[in-house]
Amino acid sequence: MEEDPELRLITQRKLAQMKKMAATTTSTKPQKVEKTDRQVLQEMLVDRGDEVLEAAYSYYPTQTDHIVRELARLIREGKFNEKIPGGELYSLLRNLGLRFKLNTSMKVEEKGRLIDISEKFRLKKEEEKP
């Protein structure tokens, strides 16, 4: 019994479509990517916590990495599930012996805009001069 050439062509097309569909479904499955310790900790940081962490890494990269690893372990185990403000992270790092500077500035509102406090004092002195 001879197979119809048209039927064979349709079967080959269907088979090719099924192969393509199988290839796209396996490649588009989202692979579970494990978050790094730093990413786990950064999700818990609020206020200026990310700035504190970056400053700590710039001054003490290896020591900060050990601390981040331990904090991430506690977060993953569910022993610590509160958000960490930047001030508390800074205090923790200082208590552990990591001393570093943060770029800080004080701003005041004047005429609907924020200006640096040093600028405010400079303008005030200029106004007082005769």
NORZI-V907293 format. One record per residue. N is the residue number from 1. SS is DSSP state (helix for helix, strand for strand, loop for the rest). PSI is psi in degrees with one decimal (* if undefined). D_FIRST is the distance of its C-alpha to the first C-alpha in Angstrom with 2 decimals. Layout:
# NORZI-V907293
n | ss | psi | d_first
N | SS | PSI | D_FIRST
N | SS | PSI | D_FIRST
This chain:
# NORZI-V907293
n | ss | psi | d_first
1 | loop | 124.3 | 0.00
2 | loop | 138.7 | 3.79
3 | loop | 143.0 | 6.59
4 | loop | 130.5 | 9.52
5 | helix | -34.2 | 12.48
6 | helix | -41.5 | 14.91
7 | helix | -40.3 | 13.50
8 | helix | -40.2 | 13.50
9 | helix | -43.8 | 17.05
10 | helix | -43.2 | 18.23
11 | helix | -41.7 | 17.16
12 | helix | -40.9 | 19.00
13 | helix | -46.2 | 21.97
14 | helix | -41.9 | 22.26
15 | helix | -41.0 | 22.14
16 | helix | -40.9 | 24.85
17 | helix | -42.9 | 26.91
18 | helix | -37.0 | 26.83
19 | helix | -42.6 | 27.96
20 | helix | -45.4 | 30.76
21 | helix | -41.0 | 31.88
22 | helix | -39.6 | 32.00
23 | helix | -40.3 | 34.01
24 | helix | -35.8 | 36.45
25 | helix | -34.3 | 37.10
26 | helix | -32.5 | 37.95
27 | helix | -23.3 | 40.16
28 | loop | -2.1 | 42.02
29 | loop | 128.3 | 43.06
30 | loop | 124.9 | 46.83
31 | loop | 137.2 | 47.95
32 | loop | 113.7 | 51.12
33 | loop | 126.0 | 53.80
34 | loop | 130.0 | 56.91
35 | loop | 146.4 | 60.07
36 | loop | 163.5 | 62.77
37 | helix | -39.6 | 66.13
38 | helix | -41.0 | 67.72
39 | helix | -39.8 | 65.26
40 | helix | -44.7 | 65.83
41 | helix | -42.4 | 69.58
42 | helix | -28.5 | 69.47
43 | helix | -23.2 | 67.74
44 | helix | -7.7 | 70.81
45 | strand | 139.3 | 73.39
46 | strand | 177.2 | 75.28
47 | loop | -122.0 | 78.19
48 | loop | 28.3 | 78.68
49 | helix | -37.8 | 76.96
50 | helix | -35.9 | 74.49
51 | helix | -41.0 | 77.44
52 | helix | -43.5 | 79.22
53 | helix | -43.3 | 76.15
54 | helix | -42.4 | 75.72
55 | helix | -40.9 | 79.42
56 | helix | -42.9 | 79.28
57 | helix | -36.1 | 76.33
58 | helix | -31.7 | 78.22
59 | helix | -44.4 | 81.32
60 | loop | 76.2 | 79.89
61 | helix | -44.4 | 76.14
62 | helix | -42.5 | 75.78
63 | helix | -41.1 | 78.06
64 | helix | -37.9 | 76.47
65 | helix | -40.4 | 73.02
66 | helix | -42.3 | 74.21
67 | helix | -44.0 | 75.68
68 | helix | -41.3 | 72.56
69 | helix | -43.7 | 70.42
70 | helix | -42.8 | 72.66
71 | helix | -41.4 | 72.81
72 | helix | -38.4 | 69.01
73 | helix | -44.2 | 68.70
74 | helix | -39.4 | 71.09
75 | helix | -45.1 | 69.19
76 | helix | -36.5 | 65.80
77 | loop | -6.4 | 67.33
78 | loop | 9.7 | 68.72
79 | loop | -15.0 | 72.31
80 | loop | 114.2 | 73.16
81 | loop | 18.1 | 71.69
82 | loop | 154.2 | 74.43
83 | loop | 147.5 | 74.43
84 | strand | 111.8 | 76.63
85 | strand | 156.5 | 79.08
86 | helix | -38.6 | 80.04
87 | helix | -40.0 | 83.62
88 | helix | -37.9 | 82.65
89 | helix | -42.3 | 80.28
90 | helix | -43.8 | 83.08
91 | helix | -43.6 | 85.52
92 | helix | -47.2 | 83.19
93 | helix | -38.6 | 82.69
94 | helix | -40.0 | 86.44
95 | helix | -27.1 | 87.20
96 | loop | 0.8 | 84.84
97 | loop | 4.7 | 86.88
98 | loop | 107.2 | 84.85
99 | loop | 123.1 | 87.34
100 | loop | 161.8 | 86.06
101 | loop | 146.1 | 86.92
102 | loop | 143.7 | 85.04
103 | loop | 114.2 | 85.45
104 | loop | 154.3 | 87.20
105 | loop | 149.2 | 88.97
106 | loop | 132.5 | 90.91
107 | strand | 146.4 | 90.43
108 | strand | 154.5 | 92.47
109 | strand | 128.0 | 91.78
110 | strand | 123.4 | 94.08
111 | loop | 40.6 | 93.74
112 | loop | 8.1 | 90.18
113 | strand | 155.5 | 88.86
114 | strand | 127.9 | 88.76
115 | strand | 153.7 | 91.01
116 | strand | 144.9 | 91.82
117 | helix | -32.6 | 94.99
118 | helix | -37.4 | 96.60
119 | helix | -40.3 | 96.12
120 | helix | -46.3 | 97.78
121 | helix | -38.4 | 100.82
122 | helix | -43.2 | 101.07
123 | helix | -37.3 | 101.08
124 | helix | -40.2 | 103.64
125 | helix | -41.2 | 105.94
126 | helix | -36.1 | 105.69
127 | helix | -32.6 | 106.68
128 | helix | -23.1 | 109.69
129 | loop | 137.7 | 111.10
130 | loop | * | 113.95
